[in-house]
Amino acid sequence: MTLPRRLDRSYETGLVWFRRDLRNTDNAALYYALKHCERVWCAFVFDTTILQPLIEIRRDADGKARDRRVDFLLDTIDELGHALHDAGGGLIVQHGDPRDEIPNLADRLGVEAVFANHDYEPQAIERDDAVRERLHEQQREWLTFKDQVIFERDEILTGQNKPYTVFTPYKTAWLKAVSAFDLKPHPVEKYHAHLARPPKSHQHPLPTLEKLGFARSDLKELGLKTGMTGAQHLFDAFETRIESYAEQRDFPAMNATSHLSMHLRFGTVSIRTLARMAHEMSLQPHGQGAATWLSELIWRDFYSMVLHYNPRLAEGAAFKPEYDGLRWETGAKADAAFTAWCEGRTGYPLVDAAMLQLNRTGFMHNRLRMVTASFLTKDLGIDWHLGERYFALQLNDFDFSNNNGGWQWAASTGCDAQPWFRIFNPVTQSEKFDAQGRFIKQFLPQLADVPPKYVHAPWLASAEQLAQWSVRLGDNYPEPMVDHAAAREKTLARYGQ
């Protein structure tokens, strides 16, 4: 797939296929289609190759599948369809395998070209290659554009024309390369007149959750905001507190983060909008908060680039091949330990509260992602792949390259990962980043009366004290699964081999 910055021809008709770019503003594919076509139809496909396996995995005890991401997607597609209709067009919604649905739809509409934005995950690339081949057989063009990232693939390379493997010099090069052009929005609104109403034969109501194979999740009860309007609301709120982001971002009890990661994942907000705001504010006095947040956005570009040059990561390989041979704990005891970690029953309050937050809300604070991943791999000695897959299932904002990069960072197997001998102490991390235990007590109410001195490690209190606080170790709160100091020595030996 190549990026045609300037198309050298015009088309009578075109089709825009929305995927991870669910907005009708500052959308590269939509912009180029409207600019270069006289009439443009828009489509979205509920991909059964993704949804069908998810139904089996997410099925509850009552036999119903629930996933907040599907609810989010359905609400967002509804909003996108109305926005396109108000602009003079509409959204054709299909349900099936896009390898068939998109070429068939292009054929029925008789379009000359299909426009889409780049998707970088290996499975998505294979899907797009299959769609492109079908379209070429029909003598239709397949045109794709950069939209998810500011710099992609080979746009930021070393002086030796090689990909970076360390983040800091990559970030330096990124900041030197970025320009107003890279952050400029695509003026979609300028060409709204080229939007076409879907033919009556394609004007179908949105499928229901039940039609997709799902039951309603707790998305609305959690107050998770969907669509472009939800993204704008969160963006506006974060802009007022971004100045304090650098000082407050590591404290999970504080409302310091943007909460925009799910919207970035589904493209309800443009990465250019976010990066432009952060870059401009970072250059102002008191701009450290914006500069720090901009670094988080640059990490997304970095991990996307890493995946491009190392597609084997999607097959489970460690970035550093020498760590593919690590001997992780296995057997019934390890299985039980993994289950306890998943369920928030490790006996380490910060780890348990973080896992309960993930399970109950689909969100986990970034500092806690590092703490819980380090605990699984370096306190319990359990294969990082298991944690990676669990997060992929639970996270509302799941993105393969970011999730894989984060887990390999914590496990010290990845690109620019923490050294293998650096092992987070879950108690000191708790004392440092949740000193009063506010976050812990939010998700572990049985520890509500434990004072800050002991809330990070309740087993250090006396039996009389625990009784006074109504804490019964091994009953209403577990004993610690492992001794951190002993686990640390075992991990040093494991990696040292």
N, C-alpha and C positions, 0 to 999 in steps of 0.2 A: 504494500500500500504506500502510495506516495502522496505528498501534500502539494496539490496544485495551487500555489499562492494566487496565480492569475489564470483563470480559464480563458482559453483563446477562441472560444466559440460560444454561440448561444443555442438554446434548445426551445422547441415549441412547448414541450411538456416535460415535467420532472416529478419525481416522488422522493420525499424526505422520510427516511426511516429513523424515528426516535429510538434511542436505547438508554444510554446513561447521560442524557442531556435533556431532561424533561422540563424545558422552559421554551417560551417563544420569544425571548429577548436574548441578545448577545449569544446567539447560537451559530457557530460557523457553518455547519451544513445547511441550516435553514437560510442563512444569509446568502450563501453562494447559489443555492437553488433559486431563490426568489430573484436574485440579481441577474441570473443567466437564463431563466426560463420564463416563457410567457404565462404558463399556467403551472401551478405546483399543488400537488396533493400531499397530504401528510398521513403517516401511518405509525402505529405501534403494534407490536406483537407480544402477547403474553406467551412466553416461550415454554412450551410443554417439556422440552428437554431439560429445563431447569426446574420447573414447578413439579413435575411428576415425581422425581426422586425426593424432593423436599416434602411432598405429602407423606411419603412413607416414613421419613425421618422424624417429622414433626407431629406424628399422630399421637394423641393423648390416650389416657386410659379409657376415655369414653369413645375412642375410635375416631375422633375428629382431629384434623390437622389445623394448627394455629401458628401463624407467623406474622409478627408485627410488620415485617418488611413487605408482605403481600398487601396488608391493609393500607400501608403507606403508599404503595405503588398504585393501588386502585383509586384512592382518593386523589393522588397527584395526577393520574391520567385523566380523571374526571375534570379537574381544574384546567389542565392543559387543553383538553378538548373544547371547553367553553371559551378559553382565551383565544384559541384559533378561530372559533366560530365568530366571536365578537370582532375579530380582525378581518373577517370576510371569507374564511376558509372552514376548516373542520378537521377532525381526526378520525381516520379509519382504524378501527381496533379489531385485530385478528387474534385468534387463540389457536396455536399450533406450533409446528416446527418452522422457524423463520427460513430455513433452507428451502422450504417449499412455499411458505406463505408469501414471502417478498417477491420471488420471481413470478409466481402465479398472479399476484396482485399487479405487478408491473405489466404483465402481459394483458390482463383484463382492461387496465386503464390505457394501455398503448403508449406508455411513457418512453421517452428516448434515453433517459438517464435516471439512476437512483443515487441519491445523495445521503451520506451518513458521516458521522464523526468516528474517528479512530477509537477502537477498543483494543487494549494492549495485552489482555490475558491470553495465554496460548489457546485455550478452548475457543475463545471469541475470535481469534485470528483464523482458526480452522473453519469456524462457522462462516466468517466473512469471505474466506477463500472459496468456499462451496457456493455461496450466493453469487459471488463475482463470476464464477465459471458458468453458472446457469444463465446469468444475465448476458454474458458474452455469447453463449449459444443462441440467445434470442436477438443478438446484435444490438444490445443495449449497453450503455456505459455504466460503470461503477466508479463513483467519485467519492473519496473520503478526505476528511480534514482533521487537523489538530484542534482539539477543543477541551479535553480533560485536564491538560497540563499547560504550563507556560513554555517550558522547553522539553522536547521529547527525544528519545532515542539517541541520535548522534549529534544533537545540536550543541551540547556542552561536552567537550572532550579535552583531554590533556594536551600539552604542547607536542606530545608524541602521537597525537591523533588516536588515543586510546581512551576507553571509558574510565572514569574515576572509580576508585574502590574505597576512598576515604571521603567522608562527608564534608569536612571543613574546607578543603581546597575546592571541592565541587561547589559549595555555597559561595565561596569567594569568586569563582569564575562565573557563577550564575548572576551574582549581583553586578559584576562588571559588564556582563552581556545584556542585561535587561534594559529595555528602552520603552519609551512611550508607545511605540508601535506594538510591542509584545503585549502590553496591558490595555491597549485600545479596544473598546467594545465593538462588536459587529453591529452596524445600524440596521437591524432587521426591519424596523418599523418603516424605513424609507421605501420598502418594496412590498408592503402589504397588499397592494392592488393586484399582485400576481398570484395571491392565494386563491385556490379553487375549492368550491363546495364539493364534498364527496357526492358521487352519483347516488340517486335514491336507493339503488340496489345495494349500496355499501353503507347506508345510514342505519346502523344497528345500535341499540342501547348497549351501554357497557355491560360486560358479563358481571354477574354477581359473584361474591366470594364463594358461594356454594357451587356455582358453575365452574369456577376455577379449581374446586376441590378443597376449599378451606372453610373453616368457621371463623367467626369474628374473634379477634384477639383483644387484649386490654389496651390497645394503642390509644384510644380516646380517653380511657380512664387515667392513663399516665400523663395525659396532656401533651402528647407529642404532636408538634405542629407539622402539617404536611404541605406539599406543593410549594409553588413560587411565593405565595403570600406568607406561608410559614417561614420560609427561608428569609424573606425580607424582614419579618418581625424579629427573628433571632439576630440577623445582621445589624439592624438598627439598635437593638438592645446591647449587643456586644461592643458596638462602636463607642458607646458611652462609658465603657469600663476597660477598654483595651489598654489605657495608659498604665493600669496597675497589673496587667497580665504577667509581666516578668516576675513580680514579687509574689503574686498569689496563685500562680498556675499549678503549683505542686501540692496544694492543700485541698484535699477532696471535699472537706466540709464547706468550702467557700464556693460561691457561684462566680468563678473566675474564668471559666473556659467559654468558648463560643457556642458550643452545642450544635455546630454547623456540619459536623462530619457526615452525618446521615444525608444531609442535603448535598454535600459535595459528592457523595457516593452515587446519588441518583441524578445529579446535575440539575437540581431545581434552582441552583444559584451558580453563576459563572465564576470559575476560578480567577478570571481576569478582574472581576469586580472586587473579589476579596484581596487579591495580590496588589491591585492598584491602590486600594485604601491603605493596606498595611505598608506598602512601599512609600507612599506619600507621607504617611504619619511618622514613619521611622526616620525621616529626614528632618523632622521638626524637633524643637526642644522638648524634652521629656518624651522622646519617641522610643525609649527602650522596650516598652511593652509591645508596641507594634513591630519593632525589629525582631523581638523574640517570637512573636506569632508568625511573622513572615518566614522565619527559619522552619517552623512547623510545616508551612506550605511547601517550602523548598525540599524538605524531606520527602514529600509525596512525589515530586519530580524525580528525586534521586532514586527512590525505590522502584519507580516505573522504569527508569533507565537501566537499573540493575537487572530487572526481570527481562528486559528486551535482550540484553547481552547474555543472559543466563536462563534460557527457557527451561532448562533441566530442573530449576527450582520448583516448577509446577508439578514435577514428577516426584517430589519429595527429597531431592538431593540437597545436601548442605552446600552453602556457597564455598566453604573451604572443604574440599574433598577429603582431607585427612580426618575430618570429624564424622564422616559417614560410618566409621568403624567404632564409634563410642559404644561401650557396653552399658546399656541402661538396665535398670532394675526390671525384672519380669516376674511372672508367676502370680499366684493368688494374692499374696501380700501386697504386691505392687498394684494389682487391679483394685484391691480394696482402698489403697491409699489414693489412687487416682479418683475413685468414686467420691471419697471423702473430700478431696480438693474441689471437685466439681460442685459438690453440694454445700460447701462452706462449713466443713466439720473438721478442720485441721487442728483446732485448739489454739491457733494464733489469730487473735481478734481482727487485726487489720486485713489479713488474708481472707478470713471468713466473711467479713463485712463486704469486701470487694467482690467476692464470688456471689454473694447473695444479691448485691446490687446488679451484677450482670444478669443473674437468673431472673430477677424480678422485673427489670426494666429494659434489658438489652443494651445498657450503657455501662461503660466502665471508664473511670478517670484514667488518664494516660499514666500518671505516676503509679497507679495501682496495677495497670497492665504489666509494668516492669516488675513490680513487687511480686505479684502472683505468678508470673512466668518464671522468675528467678527461684521462687519457692518450689515450684513443681520440678524444675530441672536440677536445681542444685541443693535443695534440702531433701526432696523426696527421691531424686535420682531417676525421674521418669522422663521418657523420651519426649522431646519438645513437639514432635509431630502430633501427639495426642492432644496436647494443649492447643496447638494451632487449629486442629480440626474442631475442638470444642468451642473455641472463640468464633470460628467461622460459622458455626451453627447458631450461636447465641447473640452475636453482635449485630445491632441494627445497622451499623455503618460498615459492615464487613466489606473489605476491599482486599483482594488477594495479595497484591504486592506489598501493601502496608502491613497486613497481618503477618505475612511470611517474614518480612524484614524485621518486624518487631520481635517475633519469636526467636529468629536466628540471632538477633542482637542479644537477647537475654540469655540464650543458650551458648553464646560465644562461638557459634558455628558460622556466623554470617558475615556480610560485608560491613566493615568498620564496626564490628561488634565489640561489646565490652570484653576485656581480657578474661580468660577462663578462670583466673584466680581471684577475680572480683566477684564476691558473693554477697548479695544484699542480706543484711541481718533484719529479719521481719520485725523484731522488737524495736531496734533503733530507728528503722524507717517509720514505724508507728509513732514513736516518741517525737521524732522530728517533724513529721508532716500531719499528725493528728494529736497534738500534744494533750489537749483536753478530752480526747476521746469522743468528740462530737459526731464524727462520721461513724465511728464504731457503734456508738449507742443508737444511731439511727436505724441500723440494720440488725443489731444484736440487743434488743431491749432487755434481755435477761441480765445484761451488764450495766443497766441504767444507773444503779446506785454505787458502782465501783468507782472510787476516786481516781483521778488521773495517774497517781503514782503506780497503781496496779492494773489499770484497765488494759494496758498493752501486753501484760504477762500476768494474768490473774493467779496462776499457779504459784507465784512468789509470795502471795498473801498467806496468812495463817488460816487454819480451819475455822477459828473463831471469827476472824474478819469476813471470810467468805460466807459464813452462816448469817452474819449481820447483814450482808448485802444480798441474801437469798440466792447465792450462787453455789451450785452443787456440781463440782467438777466430775465429769463422767456421767452426769445426769442431764441437767438443763444446759450445760456447756461442756464440751469435751476437754479431756486432758490433752496437752500438746502431743501431736503424733510422733514428733522426733525431737531430739536434742539438737539445737542448731549447731553448737560447737562440734559435736560428733559428726553431724551430717556434713559440715564444712570440710573436715579432714577426709571424709570418704570421697567427696567430690574432687578435692585436690588430687587424690590418688587416681580417681577415674580419668580425669583429664590429663594428668601427668603421664599416663601410659601412652 
